[in-house]
Amino acid sequence: MAVISSGATPCPANISVAADLILSRFQERFLWPILVAEFLVAVAANSLALYRFSTQEQRPWNPAVVFSAQLAVSDLLYALTLPPLAAYWYPPKHWRYGEAMCRLERFLFVCNMLGSVIFITCISLNRYLGVVHPFFTRNYLQPKHAWAISVVGWALAGLMAAPTLSFSHLTTPQQEGNCTRNRTEVCIKCLGTAGDNQLEAYRAYSLARAVLGCGLPLLLTLVAYGALGRAVLRSHGMTVAEKMHVVVLVTSGIALYVGSYVPYYVTEVLNLSARQRWRARCPAFVDVAQAVEALDQGSYVGYQVMRGLMPLAICIHPLLYMAVTPSLGCCHQHCLGCREGQTPENTESSGPALPLNVTATRTSGPWSPELSP
């Protein structure tokens, strides 16, 4: 489908305003209070997680704590982008904070969403190495390596989110006056995607971000947790109930990932495609009624629903990652893969020889396993 370029016939202003009024109703009626509630829960939960890490974990932090703390920081920063968005969607939909804040809010939103996915992947891979390759973890994965990986993770998130600084912008109304519910045509909009002449480029960027920022990390997480699950199920030192406990915990983490980030990216791409098709037809619409009827409200509402539901993940992450130690306490006394008469020291390094909730790290003194959050 052709996309409107700068030289194509623009969409009539009255049609654009009418379409935006129809589509904005869902945000103004339902999404802003959801974001406020999610902000309050996410800030409290992730602040508590950081407090726990800083007061109850021994220093230097082992890699699992480092990655979990980075996840909590990323989720906390992500939560701080929700109040401006909720205020923007509170009727009438109107951006009051200037263009620089519009671009910055979108950048921080995307950057910390990507950061959450990156550190979830780091946690998953760290658990896999600690269980399936414990001696490699003990000898080669030190706290300084986890901090270096975290710096790289933040850099990757910022790099992938950087294009939003260019795509995001304000749409200033041609008319002057006070923005009210009866005069939405004079309201200022913060466009978090792209203008009509950049839709194709933004769609390509969204696809790349979906693959690199969601698909690839999901694949790595599934592989890591799949290997970890096999190690647990083949363990001779755990009861069936304990194995199922671990499997449920791992499955819940994957379900949260698949149920939040994946639908968000899918609906975002579908909504962009629908927007492209509508904009290409817009100059040919004979009146507002025909234009409104041509709107693909299903794809739009689906995307908006995920924009409201996806932040739930940052509210639940602390429950999964801060509380993993007590949740996996059942494994503390067991050695995965160890047979009767064996210990972790005489088990082959190729097999899983550590408890699931133990991550091997080397500290300044003799090596000792530490609980992994």
N, C-alpha and C positions, 0 to 999 in steps of 0.2 A: 504494500500500500504506500502510495506516495505520501510524503510528509510536506507540510507547508514550509516553504523556504521564505527567505526574506523578500524574494521577488514575486511570490505568489499572492493571490488575492487574499487579504486578511479576513478573519472571521468578523462579521458585524458585531459592534460593541454591545448592542442590545441582546443579541443571542448569547454572547459570552457571559454577560451578567446574569441572564436568566438561567443558563446552565449551571453556573457557579452557585447561584442561590439554591437550586434544587439539590445539588450535590453536597453543599455545606450543611444542610439540615441535620444530617446524621451526626456530624462532628459536634454541632452546637447542642444537640439534644442529649446525646448519649456518651460521647467520648471524653469530654472534659472532666466530668465528675469521676470517671473511672481512672483517669490519669492522676488526679489529685489523691485518690485513695491508694493507688499503687506507689506514688511518691512517698507517702507517709510510711507505708509498710516497708518499702525497699530501703529507705534511709535508716529506719530503726534496726532492721535485720542486718544490714551490711555493716553498720556502725558497731553493732554488738559483736559481729564476727571479727572485725578488726581489733576490737577491745580484747576479745578472747585470745587472739593470736599474740597480741603485744604483751599480755599479762600472764598467760598460762603456758606458752611455748618456750622451751629452753633456747638460749642463744648459743651459737648461731642457728638460725632456723634451718631445718632440713628442707630439701627441695620441694617436698609436698606442701609444706607450710608457706614457702615463698610463693608458689604458684597459686595457692588458695587465697593468700592475701592479695595478690595482684588481681585475682578475679573479683574479690570484694571491693577493691578500689575502683576497678572498672565499672562494676555494677552501681557503686555509689555515685560516681561521676555521671553515669548514664541516667540515674534517677534525678539528678539535679537539672537535667535538660527538660524534664517533664512539666514543671510549673510554668515556664514561659509558653510552652505549647498549649497547656490547659487554659491559660489566660488568653491566648490568641483565639482559641476555639470557643471561649465563652461568648455567647451572643451579645452583640453582633460580632461576627468574625472580623477582627481588626488587629493588625500588628502595630504596636505602639513603641517599639524599641529601636527603630532605625535599621538601615540595611546591614551595617557591620554585625550587629547582633543577630540578624536573620541568618547570615552566612555562618557565623560562629556557632549558633545553636544547632544548625543542621550538621555542621562538621563534627561537633562533639557528640551529637546523637549517633551518627554513623560510626565514628571512631571508637566509641566505647561499646557499641553493639558488636563490632568486629573484635575488639579486645576481649570481650567476654567469651566469644567463641574460641579465640586463640588460646586463652588460658584454661578453658575447659579441656581443650585438646592436650595441652601440656600436662594437666592433672591426669588425664586418661593414660597417656604414654608413660608417665612417671609410675603410675600404679602397675602398669603392665611390666615395666622393667624391674620394679621392686619385687614382684611376685615370680615372674617367669625367668628373669635373669638377675637373681639377687647379688651374685658375686661381681658381675659387671657393674651393677649399681653401687656396690660397696667400694669398689676400687676406682671408679672413674667419674661418678656423678657426685660432685661436692656442692655445697651451698653456693660457692662463687660461680659455678656453672649455671645454676638455676637463676641467679641474678642476671648473668649475662644473657641467658635465653629470654628472660623477662624484658630486658632492654630491647632486644631484637623484636620481640612480640609487639611491644608498644610502637616501635618504629614501623613495623609492617602495617599495623592498624592505622597509624597516621598517614602512611603513604597511600593506602587503599581508599581512605576517606578524603584525601586532599582534593579530588575533583569536585566534591560538593561545594567547595569554596567558590568555584567558578560557576557551577550550574545554578546555585541558589541565588535568588535576588528578590527585590520588592517589585510589585506591580502597583504603580501610582495611578490613581484615578484621574481622568481628564477633568472631572468636575470638582469644584471646591465645596466645602461644607462639613458639618459634623456627621460623623458616622453613627447611624442609629439603625435599629431593626427595620425601619421603614425606608431608610436611604442607604442600602448596602452598596449601591454603585459608587459611593464616595469613600468606601472603606479601603484601607491599604492591605494588600495581601502579601504574605511572605511565601513565595513559591519555593518549596523544598526540592522540587524535581528540576524542571528546565522549562524555558520558554518554547513557544511553538517551533521556532527555527532551530532548536537544539534537541528536539525530541528523539531523533534517531541516534544521535551521539549519546544521549543520556540512557537510552534503552540498551545500547551496546555496553556502556559502563555498568549498568545494573546487572546485565547477564554475566559480565566478567566478575563483578563483586559477588554474585550468587555462587559462582563456581569456585572462586578462590577463597571467599570468606565464609562459605557455608558448606558447599559440596565436598571439597577436599578435606577440611577439618572433620566433617561427619564421617567420611570414609576412614580416616586415620583412627577416629574414636571407635568406630565399629570394629575395626581390625584388632585394636588394642583390647577392648573389652571382650571380644570374642575369644581371644587367646587367654585372657584372664579367667573367663568363665570356664573354659575347658580345663584349666589348671585346678580350679576349685572343684569342679565335678569329679575329677580324677583323683582328688586327694583321698588318702587312706586315713588321715588323722582327723577328719571332720564328720560329724553326724549328718544325716540327710536334712534335718531341720536347720542346721547351721549353714549347709550349702545353699539351701533355698533362701535363707536370710540374705546371703551375699548376692545371689542371683537376682532377687527382688530389688535390692538396692541398686545394683548395676543397671538393671532394666529400667528402673524409674528414672535414672539419669539420662539414658538414651531416649526414653519416651518424652521427657521434658524437652530435649534438644529437637527431636523430630516433630513434636507437637507445637513448637513455638517458632523457631528460626526458619525451618523449611517452608511451612505455609506462608510465612511473611514474605520471603523472597519470591515464591511462586506467584502469590497474588499481586505483588508489586509489578512483576513483569507482565502479567496478564492485564493489569489495569493500564499500564503504559501502552500496551498494544491497542487496547480499546480506545484510549485517548487519541492515539495516532489516527486510527480509522475515523473517529468522529471529527477531528480537526480537518482531515483531508476533505470531508464532505461538507463542512460547515459553510463555505461560501455559496453552495448550491441550495441551501435550505431556503424555502419560500417564506417561512414565518417561524416565530418562536415555538409554536406548538409542534411543528415538524421536527425542529431541532431537539426539543426536550424528549420527544418520542424516540428519537434515534439514539439517545444516551444509553450506554450499556451500564445500567445502574447495578446489575448483579456483580460485575467484576469490581466496580468501585466500592460497593458496600463490603464485599469480601475483603478487599485490601484494608479498608478502614477498620473492620472488625479485628483483623490481625494487628493493626497498629495499636489497638486497645488491649488485645490479649497478650501480645508478645512481651510487654514489660512485666507480665506476671512471672516470667522466668527469673528476673532479677530479684523478685521477692522470695522465690523458692530456693534459689541457689544456696543461700546460707544454711538452710535446713539440710541440704544434701551434702555440702562440703565442710561446713563447720562441725556438723554432728556425725561425721563419718567415723571418727575414732570410737565413740561409744557404740555406734551401730555395728561396727565390725569387731567389737570386743570379743565376740564369740570365737574369733580366729586366733586370738592372742596366744593361746596355749598350744596351738596346733602348728605343725610344720607341713605346709602343702607339698605333697610329693614325697615326703619322708616315709620310709617303711619302718617297721618295728626294729628297734635297735640302732637306727640311724639318727644323726643330728644334722643340723644345717652345715656343720663344718665338714662332715664326711659325705654329704650328698653331692652328686655330680652337679657342676655349675650350670649345666644345660637345662636342668630341671628346676621347677619352682621350689625353693628351699626356705622361704621365709613366710611368716604369717602375713595374711593379706593386709593387715593394718600396720605393717612394719615397713618402713622404707630405710634401706641401708645407706648411711652416709658416713663420711669420714670427718671427724672433728679434730681438734687440736690434740686430743688425747687418744687412748686406745679406741678402736672402732666399737661402736655399740649401736644396736637398732633403736630407732625412735618411732614413736607413734606417728602415723601419717593422717592428717586431717582429711 
